[in-house]
């Protein structure tokens, strides 16, 4: 007999009511926790709280739109998929453009959210905060780590982004996952990849909090940001090895789409961490890259 956990938790807060659900609650909880983390940081550095309220708006909009469009463009499907008789099997986003905006139907990509956040925070740093871009990044990543943890817990209660079959004693049987995850018409124990990532993201959050509050890393532009990028995306890269691929091409590629998208993120982190540790990062006064 295999040891494991029968995961029957539903995403509904109130049975029979599809919204609001636990995923949405955890998503919002992550943003709220991140807000209070940034509030403490702003208070320490004597930054007006009004700027923080504007930062929240930039972050929320960029996260939702970036995650959604990241899923659309990185994972698809792009065009309608039909069988030999012309029956629609799967709707494509480019065939039905309005579907791109249907966030409630699922489909969010963290890589897309990250790219959108970079763009949004660059505008925020120049137009609102009037602070160097890396000053914002070095602080926002602390909140981003705990928010990512909450989002992965949301994926857990949603029975999505699950792992490959396993006989390890901590395997989860996601009984409410889609039928495409069944083997011989039954759900099997799988790696709880959402939990793997959530735990690591929480540890990254704790490390970044320590670095900011207890070390001089906050005064070395790029160190906190670089550390976050290396650790978070390295975790994502490794966990992908035991995760079910999200696209058809992932079944025959050596590394999957999520891993390919993680590599440049890791390299960005390596660059900024190295520059920050050497003291060659962007100037604190001007925010320009030397």
C-alpha positions as CSV (number, residue, x, y, z in Angstrom):
1,X,0.0,0.0,0.0
2,X,1.4,3.4,-1.0
3,X,1.7,6.1,1.7
4,X,0.5,9.5,0.7
5,X,-2.0,12.3,1.3
6,X,-5.5,12.3,-0.2
7,X,-6.0,15.9,-1.1
8,X,-9.7,16.7,-1.1
9,X,-9.6,20.3,-0.1
10,X,-11.9,22.4,-2.3
11,X,-11.2,25.8,-3.7
12,X,-14.6,27.1,-2.6
13,X,-14.8,29.1,0.6
14,X,-18.6,28.4,0.7
15,X,-19.6,25.1,-0.9
16,X,-21.6,25.6,-4.0
17,X,-20.4,29.2,-4.5
18,X,-17.6,29.5,-7.1
19,X,-16.5,32.9,-6.1
20,X,-14.8,34.2,-4.0
21,X,-12.6,31.1,-3.6
22,X,-9.5,30.2,-1.5
23,X,-7.2,30.8,-4.4
24,X,-8.3,34.4,-4.7
25,X,-8.2,34.8,-0.9
26,X,-4.6,33.6,-0.8
27,X,-3.6,35.7,-3.8
28,X,-5.0,38.8,-2.1
29,X,-3.5,37.8,1.3
30,X,-0.1,37.7,-0.3
31,X,-0.5,41.2,-1.7
32,X,-1.8,42.5,1.7
33,X,1.2,40.9,3.6
34,X,3.5,42.4,1.0
35,X,1.9,45.8,1.5
36,X,2.6,45.8,5.2
37,X,6.2,44.6,4.7
38,X,6.7,47.6,2.4
39,X,5.0,49.8,4.8
40,X,7.6,49.0,7.5
41,X,10.4,49.5,5.0
42,X,9.0,52.9,3.9
43,X,8.6,53.9,7.6
44,X,12.2,53.0,8.3
45,X,13.4,55.1,5.4
46,X,11.1,58.0,5.9
47,X,9.2,57.6,2.7
48,X,5.7,59.1,2.4
49,X,3.0,56.5,2.7
50,X,1.1,58.1,-0.2
51,X,3.8,56.8,-2.5
52,X,3.3,53.3,-1.1
53,X,-0.4,53.5,-2.0
54,X,0.5,54.3,-5.6
55,X,3.1,51.5,-5.6
56,X,0.4,49.0,-4.6
57,X,-1.7,50.1,-7.6
58,X,1.3,49.7,-10.0
59,X,2.1,46.3,-8.6
60,X,-1.4,44.8,-8.6
61,X,-2.2,45.9,-12.1
62,X,1.2,44.8,-13.5
63,X,1.0,41.4,-11.7
64,X,-2.5,40.5,-12.9
65,X,-2.1,41.7,-16.5
66,X,1.5,40.5,-16.8
67,X,0.7,37.0,-15.4
68,X,-2.3,36.7,-17.7
69,X,-0.7,37.8,-20.9
70,X,2.5,35.8,-20.0
71,X,0.3,32.7,-19.9
72,X,-1.3,33.6,-23.2
73,X,2.0,34.2,-25.1
74,X,4.2,31.7,-23.4
75,X,1.9,28.8,-23.0
76,X,-1.0,29.2,-25.4
77,X,-2.9,27.5,-27.0
78,X,-2.6,30.2,-29.7
79,X,-5.2,28.9,-32.3
80,X,-8.2,26.6,-32.1
81,X,-7.5,22.9,-32.0
82,X,-10.0,20.7,-33.8
83,X,-10.3,17.0,-34.4
84,X,-10.6,15.3,-37.8
85,X,-14.3,16.0,-37.9
86,X,-13.9,19.7,-37.3
87,X,-15.1,19.6,-33.7
88,X,-13.5,22.1,-31.4
89,X,-11.2,20.4,-28.9
90,X,-9.5,23.5,-27.4
91,X,-10.0,27.2,-27.9
92,X,-7.1,29.3,-29.0
93,X,-6.4,32.8,-27.6
94,X,-5.7,34.3,-31.0
95,X,-8.8,32.7,-32.5
96,X,-10.9,34.2,-29.6
97,X,-9.0,37.4,-28.5
98,X,-11.6,38.2,-25.8
99,X,-10.5,35.0,-24.0
100,X,-7.2,36.7,-23.2
101,X,-8.9,38.9,-20.6
102,X,-10.8,36.0,-18.9
103,X,-8.6,35.8,-15.9
104,X,-11.3,34.0,-13.9
105,X,-11.0,31.0,-16.2
106,X,-7.4,30.4,-15.0
107,X,-4.0,30.7,-16.6
108,X,-1.4,33.0,-15.0
109,X,2.3,32.9,-15.6
110,X,4.8,34.1,-13.1
111,X,7.4,34.9,-15.8
112,X,4.9,37.3,-17.4
113,X,4.1,38.9,-14.1
114,X,7.9,39.4,-13.5
115,X,8.4,41.1,-16.8
116,X,5.4,43.3,-16.4
117,X,6.5,44.3,-12.9
118,X,10.0,45.3,-14.2
119,X,8.3,47.6,-16.7
120,X,5.8,49.0,-14.2
121,X,8.3,49.6,-11.5
122,X,10.7,51.4,-13.9
123,X,7.9,53.9,-14.6
124,X,7.1,54.1,-10.9
125,X,10.7,54.8,-9.9
126,X,10.9,57.6,-12.5
127,X,7.5,59.2,-12.4
128,X,6.4,58.7,-8.8
129,X,9.0,57.7,-6.3
130,X,11.9,59.5,-8.0
131,X,14.2,56.9,-6.6
132,X,16.8,54.7,-8.5
133,X,15.2,51.8,-10.2
134,X,17.3,49.3,-8.2
135,X,16.2,51.0,-4.9
136,X,12.7,49.9,-5.7
137,X,13.6,46.4,-6.9
138,X,15.8,45.7,-3.8
139,X,12.8,46.3,-1.6
140,X,9.9,45.1,-3.6
141,X,11.4,41.6,-4.0
142,X,11.0,41.0,-0.2
143,X,7.2,41.4,-0.6
144,X,7.3,39.5,-3.9
145,X,8.7,36.4,-2.2
146,X,5.9,36.1,0.4
147,X,3.3,36.9,-2.3
148,X,4.7,34.1,-4.5
149,X,4.4,31.8,-1.5
150,X,0.7,32.6,-1.0
151,X,0.0,32.2,-4.7
152,X,1.5,28.7,-4.8
153,X,-0.6,27.8,-1.7
154,X,-3.5,29.0,-3.8
155,X,-2.5,26.6,-6.6
156,X,-2.4,23.8,-4.0
157,X,-6.0,24.4,-3.0
158,X,-7.0,24.7,-6.7
159,X,-5.5,21.3,-7.5
160,X,-3.4,22.9,-10.3
161,X,0.3,23.0,-11.4
162,X,0.7,19.5,-10.0
163,X,3.7,17.2,-10.1
164,X,4.6,13.9,-11.8
165,X,3.5,10.6,-10.2
166,X,5.6,9.5,-7.2
167,X,5.7,6.8,-4.6
168,X,7.3,9.0,-2.0
169,X,5.4,9.1,1.4
170,X,4.6,12.8,1.0
171,X,2.9,12.4,-2.4
172,X,-0.5,14.1,-2.8
173,X,-3.4,12.5,-4.6
174,X,-5.2,15.5,-6.2
175,X,-8.7,14.1,-6.3
176,X,-10.2,17.2,-7.8
177,X,-7.7,17.7,-10.6
178,X,-8.8,17.4,-14.2
179,X,-9.3,14.0,-15.8
180,X,-6.2,14.6,-18.0
181,X,-4.1,13.9,-14.9
182,X,-5.7,10.5,-14.4
183,X,-3.9,7.2,-15.0
184,X,-6.0,4.2,-15.8
185,X,-9.1,6.3,-14.9
186,X,-7.9,7.1,-11.4
187,X,-5.9,9.8,-9.7
188,X,-2.5,8.8,-8.4
189,X,-0.1,10.2,-5.9
190,X,2.0,13.0,-7.3
191,X,4.7,15.4,-6.2
192,X,3.1,18.4,-4.4
193,X,5.1,20.8,-6.5
194,X,3.1,23.8,-5.3
195,X,4.0,23.0,-1.7
196,X,7.7,22.6,-2.7
197,X,7.8,26.0,-4.2
198,X,5.7,27.7,-1.5
199,X,8.1,26.4,1.3
200,X,11.2,27.6,-0.6
201,X,9.6,31.0,-1.4
202,X,8.9,31.4,2.3
203,X,12.5,30.7,3.2
204,X,13.7,33.2,0.5
205,X,11.3,35.8,2.1
206,X,12.9,35.1,5.5
207,X,16.4,35.4,4.1
208,X,15.7,38.7,2.3
209,X,14.0,40.1,5.5
210,X,17.2,39.2,7.4
211,X,19.5,40.7,4.8
212,X,17.5,43.9,4.8
213,X,17.0,44.4,8.5
214,X,20.2,42.9,9.9
215,X,22.9,43.5,7.3
216,X,24.2,46.3,5.1
217,X,22.8,44.6,2.0
218,X,20.0,47.2,1.7
219,X,22.8,49.8,1.0
220,X,24.4,47.7,-1.8
221,X,22.2,48.3,-4.9
222,X,21.4,45.0,-6.6
223,X,22.3,42.6,-3.8
224,X,18.8,41.9,-2.6
225,X,17.3,41.9,-6.0
226,X,20.1,39.6,-7.4
227,X,19.7,37.2,-4.5
228,X,16.0,37.0,-5.0
229,X,16.3,36.4,-8.8
230,X,18.9,33.7,-8.4
231,X,17.2,31.8,-5.6
232,X,13.5,32.0,-6.7
233,X,14.1,31.2,-10.3
234,X,16.6,28.4,-9.5
235,X,14.0,26.8,-7.3
236,X,11.5,27.1,-10.1
237,X,14.0,25.6,-12.5
238,X,14.7,22.6,-10.3
239,X,11.0,21.9,-9.3
240,X,10.1,21.9,-13.0
241,X,11.8,18.5,-13.3
242,X,9.0,16.9,-11.2
243,X,6.2,19.0,-12.5
244,X,3.7,18.2,-15.3
245,X,4.5,20.3,-18.3
246,X,2.0,23.0,-19.2
247,X,2.3,22.8,-23.0
248,X,2.5,19.9,-25.5
249,X,6.0,20.8,-26.4
250,X,7.1,20.2,-22.8
251,X,6.6,16.5,-23.3
252,X,9.5,16.1,-25.7
253,X,11.8,19.0,-24.9
254,X,14.8,18.3,-22.6
255,X,13.9,21.2,-20.5
256,X,10.4,22.7,-20.4
257,X,9.0,26.2,-21.1
258,X,9.1,27.2,-17.5
259,X,12.8,26.3,-17.2
260,X,13.7,28.0,-20.5
261,X,12.1,31.2,-19.2
262,X,13.8,30.9,-15.8
263,X,17.3,30.8,-17.2
264,X,17.5,34.5,-18.3
265,X,16.0,35.5,-14.9
266,X,18.8,33.6,-13.1
267,X,21.4,35.3,-15.3
268,X,20.0,38.7,-14.5
269,X,20.2,37.9,-10.8
270,X,23.8,36.7,-11.1
271,X,24.8,40.0,-12.9
272,X,23.2,42.3,-10.4
273,X,24.4,40.4,-7.3
274,X,28.0,40.3,-8.6
275,X,27.8,44.1,-9.4
276,X,26.3,44.9,-6.0
277,X,28.9,42.9,-4.1
278,X,31.7,44.5,-6.0
279,X,30.3,48.0,-5.5
280,X,29.9,48.5,-9.2
281,X,26.1,48.6,-9.2
282,X,24.0,51.6,-10.1
283,X,24.8,54.8,-8.3
284,X,22.7,55.5,-5.3
285,X,22.5,59.1,-6.3
286,X,21.5,58.9,-9.9
287,X,20.3,55.3,-10.3
288,X,22.2,55.0,-13.6
289,X,24.2,51.9,-14.5
290,X,27.9,52.4,-14.6
